[in-house]
Amino acid sequence: MIDIDSQQFYQGVVQLFVHLHFDLSTPLLGCGGCFDLIAKKKALLILVKILENIDSLREEQAFELRKLAQMLSGLPLIIGQRIRNNATIEDGVVYSRYDIPTISIETLQNLLLKQLPPLIYAHRGGFKVKFDGSLLKEKRLEKNLSLSDLASEIGISKRTVYEYERGSIDVSLETAMLIEEFLDEPLTMAINLFEEMRKIGSVSIPESYSNIPRSELERDVKKHFDSIGLQDQLWTKKIPFRVLAKSLQKNDELSKSITTITGISRVLTGEDFAKKLQVTYSVSQIADANPLVVVSGDTKQTEISGVPVISVDELTKMKKKKNLDK
């Protein structure tokens, strides 16, 4: 159960995306899983984790969020309010947790609603910015300043100014303000947040991660997916669908067409099953994937609320038939 303040914060994030006309998956606010919301607008797909304190994110949650985003061709994003020492996240600043960009709701609002991208990022030891090195050199030369002249005025080394102009190192916020004031020229480059999310790269499994199929039912589902080529699998924790399975083939269109989001259940009734159906369907619709719910017992129902339903026995038969047809 989440408190009122947390609920208001979560709902504020949801309402922002609604206001900006994003399509949304069923919110999973406070469930403790790797994401709380998936938002889509045109080609932009964002998997959002909402945290009051961004340092409460666990490594396994970060892994699942990054892996899920990779498999769905989406971008992972954390939206938070505070950091470890209970300090408020600064607006206009991009933080990072396990290489996932992390921002305040105000920063997101400025970016999406006002087209005002953040300029500052948090780094060990303080805040930094990225300078336009070519422009810095141009403005320095316009004022007939040598590297040593500018360095002396700012109180840094000649080598440091040289590296700023090359773009090989970033600039502390304090130094950036001094240089811009002295040259009377804005030099700070905006942070392309979406590009930062795309640069996350490959996802390695943390040593502490051990989420694998636990029951015979889940192991049967895994064997079936393996047998039909859906070998890229993410077995999730604390979210209603249990596994995302995707083809390892390189063809993007083919891979997307056979990405499957699967809920696994022992019963066809109850609140838990209804939640599995709802979330499996909504995420599949948003992410352009195929929904599926696998149940342990026999069922005469082949579809519920738009989600195909199949028994694990039927899955096994499909595999056997495939082998006989070879």
Secondary structure as GFF3:
##gff-version 3
##sequence-region A 1 326
A	DSSP	alpha_helix	4	19	.	.	.	ID=ss1
A	DSSP	beta_strand	23	24	.	.	.	ID=ss2
A	DSSP	beta_strand	37	41	.	.	.	ID=ss3
A	DSSP	beta_strand	44	53	.	.	.	ID=ss4
A	DSSP	three_ten_helix	54	56	.	.	.	ID=ss5
A	DSSP	alpha_helix	59	71	.	.	.	ID=ss6
A	DSSP	beta_strand	75	82	.	.	.	ID=ss7
A	DSSP	beta_strand	93	97	.	.	.	ID=ss8
A	DSSP	beta_strand	100	103	.	.	.	ID=ss9
A	DSSP	alpha_helix	105	113	.	.	.	ID=ss10
A	DSSP	beta_strand	120	123	.	.	.	ID=ss11
A	DSSP	beta_strand	126	131	.	.	.	ID=ss12
A	DSSP	alpha_helix	133	142	.	.	.	ID=ss13
A	DSSP	alpha_helix	147	154	.	.	.	ID=ss14
A	DSSP	alpha_helix	158	166	.	.	.	ID=ss15
A	DSSP	beta_strand	171	172	.	.	.	ID=ss16
A	DSSP	alpha_helix	173	183	.	.	.	ID=ss17
A	DSSP	beta_strand	188	189	.	.	.	ID=ss18
A	DSSP	alpha_helix	193	198	.	.	.	ID=ss19
A	DSSP	alpha_helix	216	227	.	.	.	ID=ss20
A	DSSP	beta_strand	232	235	.	.	.	ID=ss21
A	DSSP	beta_strand	243	246	.	.	.	ID=ss22
A	DSSP	alpha_helix	252	257	.	.	.	ID=ss23
A	DSSP	beta_strand	260	265	.	.	.	ID=ss24
A	DSSP	alpha_helix	271	287	.	.	.	ID=ss25
A	DSSP	beta_strand	290	295	.	.	.	ID=ss26
A	DSSP	beta_strand	303	304	.	.	.	ID=ss27
A	DSSP	beta_strand	307	311	.	.	.	ID=ss28
A	DSSP	alpha_helix	312	325	.	.	.	ID=ss29
###
